[in-house]
Amino acid sequence: MNQALLEKLKNSPQLPTLPAIAIRALELTRKDNVNISEIADLISNDPALSTKILKTVNSPFYGLPKQVSTISHALVILGLQAVKTLALGFTLLQNLKSNPGDDFDYIQYWKRSIYSGVAGRLLARKLNLVQQEEAFLSGLLADIGILVMHRVIGPEYDTVYMTSMGDHERLVQLCRNKFDLDHAIVGGALAEFWQLPPVLARPIAQHHNPEEQDPQLKALVEVVYVSMLVGEVFASTDPAKYIVRVRQEMASRFKFQPEQIEALMTEIGSSTREAAKLFEVHIGDNRSYQDILNEAQQELVQLSLMTQHQVQEIKKENETLQVKATTDPLTGLANRARFNEFFEEQFARAYKLQRPLAILFIDIDHFKQVNDTYGHQAGDEVLKRLGKLLKLAVRNIDLAVRYGGEEFALVLTETDSNAAAQMADEIRQAIMAEQIVFEGKQIKISGSIGVAGTDRTRIFQSPLQLTNAADRAVYAAKAAGRNCVRLFRPKVQDPAAATAAKQAV
């Protein structure tokens, strides 16, 4: 972050100043023993401000059942935070609304801001957050960093702003590249400089990065983030992509149903027209949300089709990555990681239900001699051919695995030891019969196979015990001269003999 530029912005004489009444209001509300009458007197001493606040609280924007005639009454009905936030909003807007002789598009800026503020308030209300007024003011002022950077940096910033073509996320990236700073950071720094409370400063600073760690502020930060996207729906010349984003964010973050989202967007559109009059913000044409939807319908259909296509592409890509992550690239068989996962699942099932499960370990005999005699490429061809053979040998409920080097494994579900041993001998014979020719030279191979199975018992207490048993059987096959099958047969003590032995003791 460009700390030097940030300090320059904060200390610039062109920086918007906080009105005296706002400063005094903030000072009073920071007091632990603040007297509501002090706040009421402060606001009432500014007739224009108190008139605006009373007009606002008595408007449909608040929908109070009874008329409020004094600031003191408003404080009782709405609470200190709500009235203080309204006072800050009005005083700040008056100071920031425009700049004489400035060609900046203030109308478009405040149009987006007022929609974002109203969206924040209504979203917070729907989520039953107590910080509804803070959500309004944070949304209203979230982009204040844009005004500050425009006024202080000048044409260099304006060029970047124009290049973004109204896309604020692109603006953030362009500013980071150009200035190592963006308007969200500047807005948050300005809020702190004004000594606004964290409940206002943090959402302003994080409205493009809503990953708030403080649990007390997390919901509010997310509300302001989504409210800024809602502002784009109503103010952008390309609303379709923001409609899609808003729907996605409201569904994922707040668990809103589609009909809830559409109803809320309609309410935001109508409520903002009322709020814009109260805050004297010009929002141009009075297009409703339905009007915007109708105009964006064709592009929304295209975006929907594109999204569906992207979802399918992502799904295919994930499936491809999953296959790569669990497949041996040379033989096309499952790899060791997939073996561990599958075997542990099947062992747990077999143990719980006392179902048969068998495992075969297959070693290619004298494989090192193949590499030494014919070369490693020939050895790779042998491994590939054995991979094809084993893939054809198993059912879709089994798993064929390259266990490591020249070692292979088969996991056979619903198969007892004797059936597995018979299958192992058939595989042994198939290996011997395999005709492997590499660069005109015929290569003959054989295999030593070890077999172990659960046989509907709980003799093996863990997957490791079963694999160790199959491994011991392989060593037995090698010790017997290789090119043979050996079945591990656990020693099972006769239950009657065990009972007699216990009784004798």
N, C-alpha and C positions, 0 to 999 in steps of 0.2 A: 504494500500500500504506500502511496506517495504521501508521506506524513508532512513534508514541507508544503505541498500544494494544499493539503487539508488545513494546515495552520493559516495559510494565506487566505483561504476562503473564509475561515472563521473570524479573521481579524480585518477583513476588508470593510472599508467605510460604505461600500455598496450593499453590504449584507443587510437583509431585512431586519429591523429591530423589533423587539417585543414591546407592544404598547404598554404604557405605564399601568393601566388598569389591569392588564393581564399579569404583569409582574407582581402587583400587589395581591391579586387573587391567588396566585401560586404561593406567595409567601404566607398568606393566611391559612390556606389549606394544608400547608406543611406543618403548621403548629398542632401539637398534640391536643391542646385544649381550645381549639378554634370555636368561636361563638358564631352560630349561624346568622345571628343578627348583624355581625360585622360584615359578613359576605353580602348580606342583603343590602346593607347601607352602602357598601362600596359600589355595587352594581346600580343601585337606585340613583346614585349621584351622577350617573351618566344616563340622561333621559333617552338618548337615541338607542343605547345598548339595551336598557331595560325594556323599552318599547318593543325592540326586535325579539327579545327573549320571551316576553309575554305573548306576543303575536304567534311565535313559534309553538309554545307549549299549548296554546289554545287552538292550534290548527289541526286538521285531520292527520297531520304527520305524527302527532302524539295520541290523538283520539281519546282525550280525557273526558270522563262523563260530566264533569262540572267545570264551569268557567273559573279560571285562575286570574285574580285581579291584581295581585302584588307579587314582588319577587320573594318576599317571605313565605307567601302561600306556595309559590312554585317550589321553593326549597323543601317545604314540608311534604308536598305531594310527590315530587320527582326525586328528591334527595340532593345532597350537597354535590356529589360527583357530577350528576347530570347537568345541573345549572352551571357549575364551574366550567364544564366542558363546552357547553353552549356559549358561555361568555368568551372563552378562549377562541372558539371557532369564529365567532363574529368579529372579534377584534383582530385576529390574525388575517382573516380574509380581507378586511378593509385595508390592511397594510400591504397585502400581497397581490391584490386583484389585478392591478395593471401598473405600468410604468410609463409616464408621459414620454412620447417620442420614440417609444420602443416598438419595433416591428415584430416582436415575438407574438405567436398566435395564442393569446391568453384565453380566447373563447374556447378553443379546442382543448386547451390544458384544463380549464376549470370544468368543462363539460365532463371529461373523463373522471375528474376528481370528485365531482358531486355525485355521479352515479356510483363510484367506488365507495364513497362515504355512506350513502344510503344502503347499498348492498351490505356493507359491513354491519350496520345497525340491525337490519332485518335478519341477516344470517345469525348474528349473536342472539337476537330475540328467539329465533326458531330453535337454537341450541340451548336456550335457557341460561346463557351467560349473564353474569351481573354487569359486565363491562360493555353494555350496549352503546353507551354514549362515547366511550373511549374507542370502540370499534368504528363509530361514525367519524370521529375526529382524526383517527389514525389513517383511515381510508382517504379522507379529504386532504390530508397533508402529506401523504406518503411520498408523493413525487416532488416535494418542495425542493429537493436537491437539484432538480432540473432548473428551476428558476434561479437558484443560487449560482449554479455553474454557468448559466447563460449570462447573468448580470456581471459576474466577477471575471470569468475567463474570456467571455466575449466571442468574437467571430470564429476563433479556433474551435470552441465548443459548438457553436451554431452549425458549423460545417459537419461535424460528427452527428449532431442531432438530426440534420436534414438527411444525411446518408442513411440513417436508421429507418427512414420513411414511416415513422410512427410506431414501429415495432420496438417496444420498450425492452424486451429481453435482448434483442439485437443491440439496442443502444447501450445496455449494460456491458456487453462484451466489447463493443467498439471503444467505449470509454476506458475500460480496463486495459485494452491494448494501447490506447493513445496516452492516457493520463495516469495509468495504474491506480485508478479511482473510479467510482461510479456514483450515480445520484442517490442510491439507497444509503451508501456509507455516508455521503455528505449530509443527507437528510437526518440520519441518526445522530451524526455529530452536532448538527445545528440544534436538534431537539435537546441534546445534553447541554449544549452551550446556553440554551435558554432555560436550563434546569427544569425541563418538563419531566414528569415522573416516568419511570421505566415502562409503566403500562401504556404510555404513548410513544416513548422513544424507541423501544425495542421493536414493536411492529413496523414502525417507519423504517428502521434500519434493515429489517429482515423481510421486507415485502417481496423480494425476489429470491429469498433463501429461507423458507419457513421451518427449517429444522431447529426449532427452539428446544433447549434442554431444560429450562426452568418449567416444571409442571404447572406452576401458577400462571404462566404466560403462554404456554404452548398453544392452547385452544384459540386464544385471541390472535396470536401471530398467524395461525393457519387461516382464521377468518379473514384477516386483512389481506393475506396473500390471495385468497380466492376472490375477495371483493374487488381487487385490482384487475383480475381477469374479467370479472363481470363488467367493470367499467369499459374494458376494450370492446365487449360485445355491443354496447350502446354508442361508443364514440369512434370505433375503428371504421375505416372504409372497407375492411375485409373481415366482417364479423363471423363468418362461418367457422373459421379455424378456432376462434375463441369460444364459440358456442360448444364445439366439440370438447375443448379443454375444460370449460366450466362444468359440463355434464360429467366428465370423467373425474374431475377433482371433487365435486360435491358427492358423487357416488362413493368414491374410495375413501375420502377423508371423513365424511359426515354420515355415510351410509344412507343417503337420501334416495328414495325411489324416483324413477323418471317423472311420474306425475307430480311429485313434490317439487322437483327441480323446476319444471315448467311453470307451476303455479307461483313459485317464489320469484322467478324471473319476470313474470307478468306483474307481480306486486311491486317489484323494484322499479320497473318502468313507470308505473303510474305514481308511485310515491315520490320518485325523483322529480317529477314535474312540479309537485307541490313544494318540495324542499328547495328547488332551484329558485322559485319565486321568493321564498322566505329569506334565502341567503343572497338574493339578488345576483344569481349566476345565470348567464344567458346560455341556454343549451341548444339553441337553434330550433330545427323542426321537432315536432312532437311525435316522432315515430314510436309506435308502441312496440313491445317485444314481438307481438304477432306480425306486425309489419316487417320487422327485421327478419323474422323467420321466413316469411313468404318470399322476401327478396333473396334470401340466402339459400332457399330450398334446393336449387339445382346444384350449387356447390356443396351443400351438405350431403347430398346423395353421392356425389363424386368422392367426397372425403370419406364417406362411409364405405364405399367400395374399395378405396385405397387402403383404409384401415383393415378391412377384412383380408385384403391381399397381404398386407404387412403382417397381420396375425398369423396367416398361413405360412408365410415365409419364415417368420420367427419360430413357429412351431417346427417346421422342417429343419431349420438350422439347429434348434435345440435337440431334436431327435438325432441329427447327424453328429452333433457334439457328444451326445450320450452314447451313441454307438462307438465313436472313436475312443471315448473314455473307458469303455468296458470291453474292447475288442483288441486282440493281438493283431497288429498290422500285417505280419508276414503270413500267418495261416488263416486268418479270418475267424478263428475260434475265440471263445471268451477268454479274457485275460485273468490274471491272478486275483485282481480286485473284484471282478464279477464273480469268480469262484467263491471267494470268501463270503460275499453277500448272499449268494444263492444257497451255498452249502449250509450256512448258519440258519437260514430260514427253514430249509427242508429238514435239517436235523431237529430243530425245535418242534416242528410239526410232527415228525416221526416219533419223537420222544413222548410228546404229550398224548398222542392218539395211539401209541404203540403200533405204528405202521412200519412196513419194511422200507429200508433205505440202504443202498449199496454204493460203494465208491471203488473205482478202478484207478490205479496208478500204472502208467505205461512208460517204460524207459526204452529208447532205441538202443539196441545192443551195439557196443563198439562204435558209437557215433563219432568219436574223435578220429578214428581211423578213416572214416568217410571224408572228413574235412582235410586230414593230412594227405590222403591219397588223391582225392579228386578236386579239392579246393572248397573254400567256404561257399561259393555260389552253388556248387553241387549239394553241399549240406543244406543250404536253404531250400533247394528244390525237393530234397527228401522230406524236410519239415512240412512244406506246402502239401505234398502228396499225402502224407500221413494225416494232415489236417482235413483234407477233403474226405479221406476214408472215414475218419471218426465222425465227421459232421453227418455223413450218410448213415452211420451206424445207430445214432441216437434218435429217440422220439422227441416230439416238441415239448414234452414234460420233463425231459432230461437236460443235461448240460455237458457239452464237450469243451474242454479247456486246454490251452497251452499253459502248463503249470510253471514252466521255466526251462530255458535251454532246450534239451532234447526230451524233457519230461512232459507227459500229457496226463490228463485225468478225465474221467467220466463220472458224473454224478447221476445215478439211476434211481429215480423215485419209484415207489411202489414195486420194488424189485428185491427179492430175497437173495441170500448169499449164493445158493446153488444156481439160480437162474443167472446171476451176475457172472459167476465163474464160467458157466457154459458160454455166455456171450463173450467173455474175455478170450476164451479159446478160439472162438470163431474169428475174433478180431486178430488174434495172433496168427492164425492161418492166412487171413486176408493180407496181413503185412508181409508175410513170406511170399505170397503170390503176386504182390505188387510189382509191376514191370516199370522200373525207373530207368530211363535212358537220358544221359546228360552229355552233350557234345560227343555223341556217338558211342559213349561208353555206358554199359549196363551196370547198374548199381543194385546189389541185393542187400536187403536189410531184414532184421528180425527184431522181436521185441520181448522184453520180460515184463510180466504183468502181475501186479499184486491186487487182491480183492479182499474187501471187508464189508460186512453188512450188519444191520441192527436186528433183522429177522424178528420183527414184532416184539422185541424185548427192550429192556432198559439197561442192558449190560454196559453199554457205553454211556457214560454220564455227561460227556461233552463232545463237541465236534472235533476237538483236538485228539481225544482218545481214539476216535474212529479213523482219522487221517493217519495217526501214528500206527494203527493196526494195519492199514493198507500199505504204509511205507515199509513196515517189517515184512509184509508178504512179498513186496518187490525184492527186498534183499534176499529173502529165501529163494526166490526164483533165480536170481543171479548166482547164488551159492550153489544151486542145483545144476548149473551149467548154461543158464540163459535160454532164451527162446522157449519159455514155458510159463505156465500160470500156477500161482500158488494162492490158496485161500486161507485167510487168517481164521482160525477156529478158537474162540476164547474158551478158557477152562471154566466150565460152569459147575459149581459144587452141587451135588445131589441134595435137594431140599430135605429129604427124609434123613439122610446121613447127618446133615447139619443140625437138625432138630435133636437127633439121638445124641450127638456130641454135646450139645448144650445141656441135655437132661443128665448126662453122665457127670458133668461138672457139678 
